[in-house]
């Protein structure tokens, strides 16, 4: 079960990386800045995703106890900075797309 939680954490990390890079590209940020920001958040997204999935699957800590609901709350708290950043970035990207002239497909 630990392996499934690790794979889920990696999946959440990749999904957040792609979403943040895409929204920052729409906002006009340079390539190095997009990937630097995504790489900075990747440990948080990996840990948060692993905690949430591991809590639902009943993965135990080194003492042999399951994380339960506390693990879900901890995972959500770890993912909170990433969620706020994605929300702000996507909001700015949506505003920028609404203000773009028709036929302008360049990002």
N, C-alpha and C positions, 0 to 999 in steps of 0.2 A: 504494500500500500504506500510505502514511502516513495517508491519509484513513480507511482502515479501522481503523487503530490508534487514531486520534483518536475515531472513533465508538464503538469498544469501550470506551475510557476514559470517555467520557460515559455509556455504558450502565452501567458498573460504578459510576460516581458516583451515578447516579439510583437504582440498586438499593440501594446502601448507605445512601443518604439515607432511602429509604422504610423499610427495615428498622430503622434506628436510631430514626426517628420513631415507628414502630409500637411498638417495644419500650419506648421511654421513655413513650409514652402509657399503656401497660399499667402501668408503674411509677408513674404518677401525676405525672409532671413537667409543668410548665406549657408551653403552646404555644411561647412565645418561647424557652424553654430547649431544647426539642427541636430546633427549627430552627436555633438558634445552634450547638448541638453538631454537628449534621449539616453545616452550612455550614463549620464549622471543619475538619472532616475531608474535605471535598469535594476540595481540591487533592491530598491524599494518595491518595484513591481514584482520581482521574482519572490522576494520574501513574503509579501502580502498575498500573492496568489497561492503560494505553497501553504501558507498558514490557513487560508480559508478552505482550500480543498482538503488539506490534511485533517482539519477539524471535522469536516463532514464525513470523511472516510474512516475516522477513528484511529488515526496515527497516534502513536504514543510518544511521550518524551523519554529522556534517558531513565527516569525513575519508574517507567512503566504505566504512567497514567495518561489518559486521553486529554486532549485540549478542550474539547467540547465547545460550548458557546463562547467561552473566554477567548478561544483561538480565533473564532470568527470576528469578534470585536477587535482583537489585536490586529488581525489581517486588514480589516477595514481602516483602522487607525494608521497603519503603515501605508496603505494606499491613498490616504487622504491628500497628502501633498501632490501626488501625481494626478488625482482626480481634479483638484482645484486648478492645476496648471493646464490640464487638457481642456477643462471647461472654459477658462479664460482665453486660451489659444483658439479653440473652435468658435467661440463667440466673436472674436476679432476676425477670424477667417470668414464667417458667415456675413458679417457686416461689410467686409471688403468685397465679397462676391456680389452682394446686393448693390453696391455702389459702382460696380464695374460696368462699362458701356457694353451694349449688346454686340456680340461678335468678337469680343476680345478674349481669346482663349489662352493667352500667354500668362504664365504664372511666374 
